[in-house]
């Protein structure tokens, strides 16, 4: 008798639940929604990636330009200013001025590339041209003084008839070296803002992605 009552009560509960669902399913009836539960997404909804937070921030094109241009101007100012001070100063000031000129000389090689380093690029076309100009310059000296012998105590060029035969070739190579140096410097300064612009327009990052009942990471890029 007890089992029969339990089965009857269970059947009544199932019937009541089914009746309630059918009633809520009728037009005009709305099933109550828990206010703390977010509404379900509509059918066919696909979550879009959130705004990437891991992308590196944009960098300034004007900053890149002034790093290259300002560094170059400062380097040449050290070279010429230090050389002029070293020519007409006492020993201590002359040594300090010579050191400043040496620092400036190194700066003339690397400073035009500062803006590219700021934009994330290490080796540039202009830097390569300046390195090539140094090699061509050394070759120009070798060619210009080919056939000359050097010794201490007297002017050996007066006794060497072959000395000076490479002056024309050396002068041409020297002109080429100067042109390469100037061209490489100008190219680095002009291209620095473009380098930053390309860097800002091509970036990648990982961002969380939630789609339906799945979650993961998405590779997000800006082009």
Order of alpha helices (4+ residues) and beta strands (2+ residues): alpha-alpha-alpha-alpha-alpha-alpha-beta-beta
